[in-house]
Amino acid sequence: MNTRLKVALTALGASAALFAGTVGDDFLLNTRNTTLALRKEGGRWHVLHYGSRVDSQQDINALAWNLWTGGHGHGQRRPASYAVYGEKTLTIGINKYGGLQVTHADGCPTTSLEGMKAETLDDASGATHLVLTMKDRVYPFHVTQHFRALADCDVIETWVELRNGEDGAVRLGRMDSFAMDFPAMSDTLWLQNAGGQWAAEAQLQENAIGRGQTLSFGSRSGVRDAFENNASFMLTAGCRSTETSGQVLGGVLCWSGSWGIGVQRDFCDFVSVRAGVDTSAGAYVLDPGKTIVLPKFAFTWSSAGKGQISRNIHRWARRWQMPAGSKLRPVLLNSWEGSYFSFTEKVLHDMMDGVKEMGGELFVLDDGWFGTGKYARDDVHRDKVGLGDWVINPEKLPNGLVGLNEEARRRGLKFGFWVEPEMVNTNSWLYEAHPDWIVRERRRPVNVGRGGSQTVLDYTNPAVRENIFAQLDALYSKIPGLSYIKWDANADFFNMGSPYLDEAHQANMPFDYTVGLYDLLARIRAKYPDIDIQACSSGGGHADYGFLRYADEFWGSDDSDARERIFIQWGESQFYPACAIAAHVTAVPNHQTGRTTPLKFRFDVAMSARLGFELHPKELSADDLAFAKQCVSDYKRIRPVVQQGDLYRLVSPYGHSYASLMYVDESRDHAVVFLWGMVRGNWSDYPGPLALQGLDASKRYRVREINRRKGGNLHCRVDGKTLGGQALLSMGLPVRLRGDWDSAVFELTAE
């Protein structure tokens, strides 16, 4: 394995560290407010408790699950820290739901692990890093399980390394990163996840899990992994949780390829949670002497409802997972909906003038700038040609990207542009030269996607990654101060094979493709650390923490309709912080839905995430342009609170004709409240006082409505007043909405 690929694999877990000491048979892995209690019994590590913090090992041992409290015991299994297929249960039978299934070199399909040693590592970041080393009781097959507890955000990261010490190859039929059994969490369970498709991402759904049931969801796209479902969940134990109440386990899988998550509840109320790489294309072949590192899984616990799960994961993302999570994101204009493929340098310069006048900070050129000769991307050929040929179309841009960058800098703007490096058109110079560089089956005709010619490059092949890196490097290195790259990916795996891999390893393609993608992203990030990267994949298809290990944000959805974005961003906010969610103000009628909403409403929705534009500013009236300038100015002032503050979801759009959320900064001196009314009939539910959260009860806050249009509605009768935090928390903020698409933003400042 080459050095860069080893780096990419290591990034799936965490950085290397030195061993600090051995661990006894009992271990408490603590964060500030939670405890994962483990015990070694019968040679295996088991889970005694995961939930609110308990500091006494003696008390945990006394209260932990055992046969006496576990029903009649038929087929029970001890709660394993990493469950495997074929391991003997506590009474009779074997575990058939284990998250790891290995077919050994001699054909044996079961695994039985024993713990060899447990150690803690010196972690320079201050995290507690526990390593459990295990081995099959018969075969030289090794499993190393990592836990990394991050006290400041109450999150535990875990990942697994598998090493084949057998004489022949083994086949991994299941290879989950997280395969933990929890004893008798509750006799009532609810599973929430975010599903959806293009232009309707992150739609929340919650289902009860009955005894003997397994609920599972996932994505087999291979590329647009956050379509259909997002790789995250919240599992409530007990009565159905709310934003502020309930016992909730939350988790995210950090993976950009195909994946699956499942929760099983047996008739003894054992809960088995599985999360990991999908192997529906076939078992992964791990050769003798080889090691595979499975993706990271991050999990957290809340005894105060779903809102705390979100805040924990948001803090973890900004501080531990994203490359620059504390960096404030710029206000930008993306050219796509303002011009699509039909642009000239003059059109782009006019857009730059417009975004500069509105107070924007960055101009991004979207699709349509590349390709030469018969494969030049233009308004005629559109998306049918040119992918893979990352060179300037000189007829369209005589002065190239360098010239556009200079024009942007002259206006005091930063510059960025769009690429789609995972894809290639069969109508391209790259494909003509290397038809064997795409993902495809050897004997079947090539299936194509968008434009009738789009396919996925085979990133298992180092030569393919080297070619794309060289092309991108040649572009990036020539643009002084290049600030931003929009990285798109508009296809799934329409073909399931690799010309690069041999016949025995074809089923490895989906996993190895994603590792190859991370290899390329890591190289780009290392050479160009100051370039911000947006993860886009037909909209929100790359909304995952695997990609956000290298990217700074993701495009929330191609659906920019403000009403739809309330629901999309509500779902994405369950696990992704506002700084990572790109939201743009676009023209009306909306290009996806045809709906017309007020400019203020569109601003009030987009400002609750990373604000941007996707329109031609010259199409705004003088009044609208002046209002846009006011909104951008307001956003820049509240940006640190929105992008770095704690999120509190106050009123859900599900089941209401309005919605509200708020952000509070770490000092609790500054807060922002968003209120959005949707279609509201005469008998709509009228907002009661908004029950604010997160404020300091001992402080007094000045309340001010911002983003108001001249002569527009006043939405709060205490606008301009200074009120006590205790009263605002207890009595709420009195607000009012009038008619359809009415909205408001309130800024609260401690005095």
Secondary structure, 3 states (H helix, E strand, C coil): CCHHHHHHHHHHCCCCCEEEEECCCEEEEECCCEEEEEEEECCEEEEEEEEECCCCHHHHHHHCCCHHHCCCCCCCCCCECCCECCCECCCCCECCCCCEEEECCCCCCCCCEEEEEEEEEECCCCCEEEEEEEEECCCCEEEEEEEEEEHHHCEEEEEEEEEECCCCCEEEEEEEEEEEEECCCCCCEEEEEEEEECCEEEEEEEEECCCCEEEEEEECCCCCCCCEECCEEEEEECCCCCCCCEEEEEEEECCCCCEEEEEEECCCCCEEEEEEECCCCCCEEECCCCEEECCCEEEEEECECHHHHHHHHHHHHHHHHCCCCCCCCCCEEECHHHHCCCCCHHHHHHHHHHHHHHCCCEEEECCCCECCHHHCCCCCCHHHCCCCCCCECCCCCCCHHHHHHHHHHHCCCEEEEEECCCEEECCCHHHHHCHHHECCCCCCCCCCCHHHCEEEECCCCHHHHHHHHHHHHHHHCCCCCCCEEEECCCCCCCCCCCCCCCHHHHHHHHHHHHHHHHHHHHHHHHHCCCCEEEECECCECCCCCCHHHCCCEEECCCCCCHHHHHHHHHHHCCCCCHHHEEEEEECCCCCCCCCCCCHHHHHHHHCCCEEEEECCHHHCCHHHHHHHHHHHHHHHHHHHHHHHCEEEEEECCCCCCEEEEEEECCCCCEEEEEEEECCCCCCCCCCCCECCCCCCCCCEEEEEEECCCCCCCCCCCCCCCEEEHHHHHHHCECCCCCCCCCEEEEEEEEC
